[in-house]
Amino acid sequence: MDTLSMWRRQSELYADCLSAAGGAGVLCSGGDTDALADRCDGLLLAGGGDLHPARYGQDRTCDFLSIDPVRDAEEQALFEAFYARGKPVLGICRGVQAINVFLGGTLRQHVEGHANCCHAVRCTGQLADLLGDALTVNSYHHQTVDRIAAGLTAAACAPDGVVESLVHQSAPLLGVQWHPERMVASVCDDVTGADHLPLFRWLCARC
């Protein structure tokens, strides 16, 4: 599969999950962030490359980061616009890292053992209510949440202690480090028997 079709398929997975949850997605590729936040009811921050370490006050220490400063700036502006309006935000993989960084947290630039595999997580609170307290999830990342931003709380951790989910204590913000769009049986089936559609329902129900 070539790069273009791979990214198109990834976008389709998000769209299919939103549709199955009762919503409809609009792909953002620039524009007036305030107008977009006024028009749209919620924001999904999708997976992708790495945030630039300068966004969280660090020098680059990892040689193989895949960074896109334009995307970082666009997503931060979108996040701030939706957050200011009290609209729901769901972060997936890079998205949960972005939520943490945009609220003042930091990342570990590289960890071993989390790329192209599956592993267990333990969930608490709101996330456990949605998915259960013990899960097996896919894992496609090499960066992780480090210092958690004020207002956020860890809602899931891997056995090695890596933070796998964040929720906000009062605002409608939820992020997971795995890819739930690949764990909805009618859409994609990375982990047999998993159903992570409730995460997309969480977003759509608050829109």
C-alpha positions in Angstrom: 0.0 0.0 0.0 1.5 3.4 -1.0 1.8 6.3 1.5 -1.1 8.2 0.2 -3.6 5.3 0.3 -2.3 4.4 3.8 -3.1 7.8 5.2 -6.4 7.8 3.3 -7.3 4.5 4.9 -6.4 5.8 8.3 -8.7 8.8 7.9 -11.4 6.5 6.8 -11.1 4.4 10.0 -11.7 7.5 12.1 -14.7 8.5 9.9 -16.2 5.0 10.0 -15.9 4.9 13.8 -17.5 8.4 14.2 -20.3 7.3 11.9 -20.9 4.1 13.8 -21.1 6.2 17.0 -23.7 8.5 15.5 -21.5 11.4 14.4 -20.0 12.8 11.2 -16.4 14.0 10.8 -15.0 17.0 9.0 -11.3 16.7 8.0 -9.5 19.9 9.0 -6.7 21.1 6.7 -6.2 24.6 7.8 -8.5 27.7 8.0 -9.9 30.0 10.7 -9.7 28.0 13.9 -12.3 30.1 15.7 -14.7 29.7 12.8 -14.1 25.9 12.9 -14.6 25.7 16.6 -17.9 27.7 16.3 -19.1 25.5 13.5 -18.1 22.0 14.8 -19.3 20.4 18.0 -16.2 18.5 19.0 -12.6 17.8 18.1 -10.7 14.6 17.5 -6.9 14.9 17.6 -5.7 11.9 15.6 -2.6 9.9 15.6 0.5 10.8 13.6 4.1 11.9 14.0 5.9 13.5 17.0 5.4 16.8 18.6 8.4 19.1 18.4 10.2 19.0 21.8 10.3 22.8 21.8 6.5 22.7 22.4 7.2 21.3 25.9 10.4 23.2 26.6 13.0 20.6 25.7 15.9 20.3 23.2 15.7 17.4 20.8 17.4 14.4 22.2 16.0 11.6 20.0 17.5 11.4 16.5 14.5 9.8 14.7 11.6 12.1 15.7 9.1 12.6 12.9 8.1 16.3 13.4 5.8 18.7 11.7 5.9 22.2 13.3 3.0 23.4 11.1 0.8 20.6 12.3 1.8 21.3 15.9 0.8 24.9 15.6 -2.5 24.2 13.8 -3.5 21.6 16.3 -2.6 23.7 19.3 -4.7 26.6 17.9 -7.6 24.2 17.3 -7.3 22.6 20.7 -7.3 26.0 22.4 -10.3 27.2 20.5 -12.4 24.1 21.3 -11.2 24.0 24.9 -12.1 27.6 25.5 -15.6 26.9 24.3 -16.0 23.9 26.6 -16.4 21.6 23.6 -15.3 17.9 23.9 -11.9 16.7 22.7 -10.8 13.1 22.1 -7.1 12.5 21.6 -5.7 9.4 20.0 -2.1 8.4 20.3 -0.3 11.6 19.3 -3.6 13.2 20.3 -3.3 12.4 24.0 0.3 13.6 24.0 -0.8 16.8 22.3 -3.5 17.4 24.9 -0.9 17.0 27.7 1.6 19.3 26.0 -0.9 22.0 25.1 -2.0 22.2 28.7 1.6 22.5 30.0 2.8 18.9 30.4 5.8 17.1 28.9 6.7 14.0 27.0 9.4 11.3 27.1 11.0 11.6 23.7 11.6 7.8 23.4 10.7 4.6 25.2 11.3 1.0 24.2 8.7 -1.7 23.9 5.7 0.2 22.7 6.0 0.1 18.9 4.0 -2.3 16.8 2.8 -4.6 19.5 -0.1 -5.3 21.9 0.0 -5.1 25.7 -2.2 -4.9 28.7 -3.5 -1.7 30.4 -5.3 -1.1 33.6 -8.0 1.6 33.5 -9.7 3.6 36.3 -12.5 6.0 36.7 -14.4 7.3 33.7 -12.3 5.2 31.3 -13.0 2.0 33.2 -16.7 2.9 33.0 -16.5 3.0 29.2 -14.2 0.1 28.5 -13.6 -2.0 31.6 -10.7 -2.0 34.0 -8.4 -4.5 32.3 -7.8 -4.3 28.5 -5.4 -5.5 25.8 -4.6 -2.7 23.4 -2.6 -2.1 20.3 0.5 0.0 20.5 2.2 2.1 17.8 4.1 4.8 19.6 7.6 5.5 20.9 6.9 8.6 22.9 4.8 8.8 26.1 3.4 11.2 28.5 5.9 12.3 31.2 4.9 15.1 33.5 1.1 15.3 33.5 -0.4 18.8 33.0 -2.4 20.5 35.7 -6.1 19.5 35.5 -5.4 16.1 33.9 -5.3 12.7 35.6 -3.9 9.4 34.4 -6.8 7.0 33.6 -4.8 4.0 32.3 -1.3 2.7 32.7 0.7 -0.1 31.0 2.5 -2.7 33.2 5.8 -0.8 32.8 4.1 2.3 34.3 3.7 4.2 31.0 0.7 6.5 31.1 -1.8 5.2 28.5 -4.7 7.6 29.0 -5.5 11.0 30.4 -8.8 12.6 31.4 -9.5 16.1 32.6 -10.9 16.6 36.0 -13.7 19.0 34.9 -13.5 19.7 31.1 -14.7 17.1 28.5 -11.2 16.0 27.5 -10.2 12.4 27.1 -7.1 10.9 25.4 -5.8 7.4 24.9 -2.3 6.3 23.8 -3.6 3.4 21.7 -5.6 3.4 18.4 -9.2 2.6 19.2 -10.2 3.1 15.6 -8.4 -0.1 15.0 -10.2 -2.0 17.7 -13.8 -1.7 16.5 -14.9 -5.0 15.1 -17.1 -3.6 12.3 -14.2 -1.3 11.2 -10.8 -2.8 12.0 -9.8 -5.7 14.2 -6.2 -5.3 15.6 -7.3 -7.0 18.9 -9.9 -9.8 18.4 -13.0 -9.2 20.4 -12.2 -5.7 21.5 -14.9 -3.0 21.2 -13.6 0.5 21.6 -16.5 2.2 19.9 -17.6 3.6 23.4 -14.7 6.1 23.1 -16.2 7.6 19.9 -19.7 7.5 21.5 -18.2 9.4 24.4 -17.2 12.2 22.0 -20.4 12.2 19.9 -22.6 12.1 23.0 -21.0 15.4 24.2 -21.3 17.1 20.8 
